[in-house]
Amino acid sequence: MRFYMPTMVYQETDAVKKHAKELAALGKKAFLITGKHSSKVNGSLADVEEALKQERRSFVLFDRVEENPSVETVAEAAELGKQEGVDFVIGIGGGSPMDAAKAIALLIANPKETAKCLYEPKELKALPLAEVPTTAGTGSETTPYAVLTYHEEHTKRSISYRIFADLALVDAKYLSCAGPGILVSTAVDALAHLLESYLNKGANSFNEMLSERGMSLWARAKEALRSGAPGQQEYQYLMEASTIAGMAISHTGTSLPHGMSYYLTYEKGVPHGVAVGLFQYAYMEAFEDREKVKRALSLLGFEKEEDFREFLTELIGEYSITEAELDRYAKGMMSNVKKLANFPYVMTEEKMRQMFALSLKTEA
């Protein structure tokens, strides 16, 4: 067994303010990476700027990270960072800005490299990095992964480097500004991380401990998600579950549902968390260790798989694809070596096709 978590994590109210000195210790000039709006609305950007000013650190802002950030956006931001002479990076927001921040930190630290290096097996290091999550979904603040939209292959794909943040400042108060759709989508993404790490070929006692704790926390917030009326306590549960889920997948990676979801996100614009959630029931059905599946369901507060399916359907809805798309997606997934490797049983194209068919409605 192995366990490696190099990120210093603080989870508390006003985490950015309370740990301003540790944030400032990462460098002299910060590069703030955000989306277009949410970090301004929820106060996270203002908190980071105030902390840096307090510690007399200058900073530059790049606030154009889109949902499912592209390699092109990352390259554009990195060029600005190089021109400005920044020496550390802070990702502020959901998974998109936090993942982008990792790739940007890598490109700035290696000015002779082009964006092509993101998918090449080289020995490259990134600038010091801090992450400030404002959604309870990706857990990117505690993972080494950065998933970017890779237009060349018409999909989303993790970069080739494991980049852990040096510092994660986690504050659930930012969730109160998230809209219901974002809250549900990101929460379901965290749930998927917990399940796919738990039901995984690489699972061991360490990551199972994390997944079990995370699922029990997630269960405490699920009814509030269903009713659309979470409070501060539920925000705390969800944020903690998300951060823990990030730690869990850091040791196993995600499995088949994540690979399956990328088609829906890239081709049909389905939000990542929703797309991943659509395949969780079929994944449970395909997992042969029934006792472990029952344990996961129990921790989540469900008696049987059908209850779990009905809950998710109520939460995220149903989606359709054509028969031709179903066949193409199933064939495509059979070449996804990384995701197949995390499924502990033999997978065939026909079984993969059945998983898609069980998860999505099909139309002519």
N, C-alpha and C positions, 0 to 999 in steps of 0.2 A: 504494500500500500504506500501511497505517497500523499503528501499534503503540502501545498505551497501557496501562500497568500501574502505577497509582499506589500500590498497596499495598506497604508495606515488609514483606518476607517473611523470616523466620528459620526455617530448618529444621535442627534439631539436638536432641540429647538435652538435657533440662532447659531447653528454650527459654524457658518462662515465667519460671523462676527467673533465668536469665541476662539477661533483658531486662525485668526488673521496672521499672526506671526509665523505659524507653520506654512501658511500659504505663501507669504512673502519670502520665506527662506528658500523657495525653489529657484529664485533668480532675481534679476534686476528689472527686466521689462517683460510684461506679460502679454500674451496674445489670447484674447477672449473670443471663443468660438460659440456662436449661438444660432438659433433659428431667427426668423424675421420678427416674431411678435411675442411669443409666450414668456420668454425670460424678462421682458420689459413689464408685462402685465402682472406676473406673479411675484415680482420684487427680487428675484434671484440675481439678476444682472446688477441692480442697484446695490445689493448687499456685497457682491464681489468688488464692485468699483469702490465702494466706501471702505472696505477692508484694505484694498491696495493703497488707496490714498492715505489712510491712517498710517500705513507702514512705509509711506513715501516710495511707492513703486509706481512706475509709469506703465501704461498699457495701451494696446491698440485693439480695436473691436472689428471682428468680421461677423456680420449678422445676416449672412445670406445662405446658410445651410438649409437645403430643402429636405422634405421628408424623403427617406430612402436616398441619402446623399450619393452623388455620383463621383466617380474618379475625377471628372473634369472640375467639379466644384472644389474638391480637395486640392487639386493642383493650383487652381486660381488663388485659393486662400494661402497656400504655402508660399507662392511668389510674393504676396503682400508681406507675409511674415519675414521673409528673407530681406526684402527691401527695408523694412522697419527695424531690423536687427533685434527681434525679440529673442529671449533666451529661455522662456518657459511658456507652456500652453495651459489654458483652463477651458475645459468643455463645460458648458452650462446649458442644461435642457434635458430633453429626452434622449433616447438612444441615438438619434441621428446626429445631433451636435457632439455627443460624447464619442461616438465611433469616429466621426470625422476628425475630431481633435487628435485622436491617436495617430491617424494617418498623416495629418498635417504636421504633427510633432516629429514624425519620422522623416518626412520630406525636407523640412527645414534643417534638421540636424545633418542631412546629407545633401548639401547644395549641388553637388556634381551629378546627382541622380535625377532621372526624369520620373514621371508618375508610373512608368512601366515597371519600376523596381518594386512597386507595391505587390506585384504578383510574381516576383522572382525570388528564388531561395538564396538570399545573400545574408551576410552577417552585418546587419546594420542596427544602430542604436537610435533611440528617439530622444528628443529634448525632455527635460523634467515635465511632468504632467499632473494636473489636478482635475478632478471631475466633481461637478455639482449637479446631481440629478434632480429633475423637477417632475418626473413621472415615475410611477412604480411599475416598471415593465421590463426593460432590457437588462437591468443590473449591470450595465456597461461599466459602472464605476468600480466593479470588483472583478470584471472579466479581462482577459488579455485580447479579446476579439474585436475586430472592427469590420463590419459588413458594409460594403459599398455597392451601389448599382454599377454593374459592369456592362455597359451598353454593347461592347464588342461581342459579348456572349449572350446578350438579351436576358440577363438574369441578375440576381444579387449574389455576391460572393465575398467570403472573408479574405482579407489581405493575408499575405504569407508570413506575417510577423506576430509574435505574442508581445503585446505592449500593455503592461499593467500600469495603472495610474500610481503615482507616488503617494497621493493623498486623495481621499474621498470625503467630502463634507455633505452629509445626508440629513436633510431637514424636511420632515413630512408636511410642514406648513404650506409648502409650495403647491401641494396637491389640491388645495381648496380652490385654486383658480382654474383647474383643469375641467374642461367640459365633460359631460356624461359620456360621450362617445370615446373621447381620448382615455378617460379613466377606465372604462370597460376594456377597450382594446389593449391597453398597456397591462392591466391586471391579468388578462387572459394570457398575455405573453409571458408574464412571470410564472403563472400556473404551468404553462407549457415547459418552461425551463425546469421547474421542480419535477414534473412528471418525466420528462425526457432524460433527465440526469438520473432519476431513481430507477426507471425502467431502461437500463442501458447496459451494454456489454461491459463497459469499463467501470461499472458501479462497484464501490467498496464501502466499508464501514464509515469512512470519513465523509464522503459526499452523501451517503444515505442519511447520516445524522443531520446534515444540513437540509436535505430535501424534506425529511420528516418534520423538522422544526418549521420549515417554511410552509409546508402544506397545512400544518395545524394553525399557523397564523392566518393564512389565506382563508381558511374555513371560517374564521371568526368575522371576516368582512364580507363573505359571499352574499348573505341575505341583504345587506345594505347596498351591494352592487346591483342586486336584482330589483330592489325597490327604487333605486336611483337616489337614495337619501343617506349617503355616508356622512359620518361626522369625523371630528378630529381623531377619535380613537381608532376608527376604521382606517383613516389615512396612515396612522402609525403602523397598524398591522400590515397594510399593503406595502408600505415603503420598506419595512423591515423584511418582509417576505421576499420582495424583489431583490434587495441587496444580498440576502442569503442565497437566493436562487442563482445570482451571478457567481457567487463563490462555488456553488455546486457544479454548474456547467463548466467552470474553469478547469475542472478535473476530469470531466467526461466528454465535454462537447454536447451538442444537441443531437437528436436522432432524426428519423425519417420525417416526422411532421414538419420540421423546419425546412428541409429540402423540398418537400411537396408544396409548401406554402409559397415558395418564391415565384412559381408560375402565376399564381393568382395576383400577387402583389405587382409583379413586373408587367404582366399582360392586361390585367383587369383593374388595377388600382385598388385592390382590396387592402385595407390597413393590415400591417404585418401581424399584429396580435390577433385580429379576427381571423386572418388566413391560417395562422398556426393553430388556433383553437378549433377550426373546422375539422382537423384531422386527429384530435386527441382521442376521441371515442374509438375510431378505427384502429388506432395504434394500440390502445388497451386491448381491443379484441384480438389483435394479432400477437400480443405478447403471451408466451406460453406458460410462464410462471404465474399461475392463477392465484396462488397465495399472496404473492407480492402485489398483484393488481388489487386484490381484496384489501390488503393493508393500506395501499394508497387511497382507495375509495373511502375507507374508514377514517383516515386522517382528514380527508376533505369533507367528511360528514355526509357521505352517501352510502346507502345500503347496497345498491347494485348499479351496474354499468348503465342501465337504461335510465335511471334517475339522473346520473351524471350527464348523459346525452341530452335529456330533456332540459336540464338546467342550462347547458351551454347553448342549446338552440334558442331558448328564450332570451338568453343574454346577447347573442351575436347574430342570430338569424340563420337563414339558409341561402346558399348560392348555387348557381347552375353553370355547367359547362356543356359543350357539345360532345358527342361520341368521338368525333375526330380528335378533339382536344384531350379527352380522357386517354385515348390510345397513345397520343404523342407524349403526354405527361408521364404515363407509366413507363414508356420506353426510355424517356429522358432520365427518370429517376434511377433506372437500372445502371446508369453510367455514373451516378453520384457516389463515388467510392467512399468518401468520408462519412456520409450519412449511413450508408449500408454497413459500414464497419462497426457502427455503434449499435446496430440491431443484432442481438445475440443468436438469431436463428436464421435458417436458410430462407432467403427471399427470392421469389421467382417473379417474372413479369406478370403472370396471371394473378398472383397474390397481390402484387402492387396495384394492378388494375382494379381488383376488388376493393382495396383500401380507398382508392379514389372514388369508386362507385358508391361505397358506403357513406362517404363523407359529403358528397355533392350530388345534387340532382343533375340528370343528364337530359339533354334535349337534342332533337335531330339537327 
